[in-house]
Amino acid sequence: MDRTMFPAQRANLHKPTEAVTESQELLGQLCPQAFGEGGSPLEELALRGALRDHGVLLSLAAMLQSGALRNLSRLELADNGLLLLPAGMFTALPALRHLDLSNNSLVGLRNVSFQGLGQLQSLNLSDNSLGVLRNSTLAQFRGLPALRRIGLGRNSWVCDCAIEDLVAWLKESDQVEGKEALTCAYPDKMLGKALLKINSSDLDCSVPVDLPSQLQTSYVFLGIVLALIGAIFLLVLYLNRKGIKKWMHNIRDACRDHMEGYHYRYEINADPRLTNLSSNSDV
């Protein structure tokens, strides 16, 4: 059964622990008018386990970006199986203090902007599938003056060269709760190693991890190979130039003989006198 969100000082839609069918608990419709035309006084919004429909997620993102919920101080989006978040989803929430994105399947935060969240105090990203946090994301964390608690536990950290910025930030930051317990999930040789104990010597940085650079190198190599093949082809043509020239002359002579024969037949067929002469000669 589809449910529509209606205004309240605290809206709470979550999946209880007892067995309930998804069709009864999932949020199936989100009307922009539900929170009022001039902005809602709503301060807390809990949508735990209610956003399994991607269309509803996009509707929520559009509503948040419109500023209709600019008074929100707490937003809970946990347990929704989210892989990626719509770009700029939280940019119009200046009063937000607590953001819970835990227990999803987030694989990255590249398109997520935390700019404008000057009052954000806690950010829960635990129990996701994060493999690394890029320097651009870490810079946003540094630029949030009120941010004191960041949860990053139980993610799938990939300990290669790309994680160096994250490790350096963890060692200098006091924002991350339980950072001593953060461990590598990949590769196998780094499995279980604490992120805070990683040194540059532990990471194999001899192999480039930048895919565009690898593609550029592949294209250069392919160009060299094609150029070499072209040079060999031209060399073969040059070495056989006499034979090729004779072959082309033979083709030209054969074509000329055929054309002369066609021209002779055309003249005979076009002139009745030559046609009769040809017939008499045959007799």
MOWOBEL-V669959 format. One record per backbone hydrogen bond with DSSP energy under -1.0 kcal/mol. CO is the residue of the C=O (numbers start at 1). NH is the residue of the N-H. Records with the same first field share a line. If there is no record, write none. Layout:
# MOWOBEL-V669959
CO = NH  NH
This chain:
# MOWOBEL-V669959
3 = 29
9 = 43
11 = 46
21 = 24
22 = 26
31 = 34
33 = 36
43 = 73  74
44 = 11
45 = 76
46 = 13
47 = 50
50 = 27
53 = 57
54 = 58
55 = 59
56 = 60
57 = 61
58 = 62
59 = 63
60 = 64
61 = 65
62 = 66
63 = 68
64 = 67
67 = 70
68 = 40
69 = 72
73 = 97  98
74 = 45
75 = 100
76 = 47
78 = 49
82 = 105
83 = 107
86 = 89
93 = 96
97 = 121  122
98 = 75
99 = 124
100 = 77
102 = 79
106 = 129
109 = 112
114 = 117
116 = 118
117 = 120
121 = 148  149
122 = 99
123 = 151
124 = 101
126 = 103
131 = 158
134 = 138
135 = 139
136 = 140
137 = 141
138 = 142
139 = 143
141 = 144
144 = 147
149 = 123
150 = 177
151 = 125
153 = 127
155 = 157
157 = 185  186
158 = 160
160 = 163
161 = 164
163 = 167
164 = 168
165 = 169
166 = 170
167 = 171
168 = 172
169 = 173
175 = 150
178 = 181
179 = 182
182 = 195
184 = 192
186 = 159
187 = 190
188 = 191
190 = 193
193 = 184
194 = 197
195 = 198
199 = 202
200 = 203
203 = 205
210 = 214
211 = 215
212 = 216
213 = 217
214 = 218
215 = 219
216 = 220
217 = 221
218 = 222
219 = 223
220 = 224
221 = 225
222 = 226
223 = 227
224 = 228
225 = 229
226 = 230
227 = 231
228 = 232
229 = 233
230 = 234
231 = 235
232 = 236
233 = 237
234 = 238
235 = 239
236 = 240
238 = 241
240 = 244
241 = 245
242 = 246
243 = 247
244 = 248
245 = 249
246 = 250
247 = 251
248 = 252
249 = 253
250 = 254
251 = 255
252 = 256
253 = 257
254 = 258
255 = 259
256 = 260
257 = 261
258 = 262
259 = 263
260 = 264
261 = 265
262 = 266
263 = 267
264 = 268
265 = 269
266 = 270
267 = 271
271 = 275
272 = 276
273 = 277
274 = 278
275 = 279
276 = 280
277 = 281
278 = 282
279 = 283
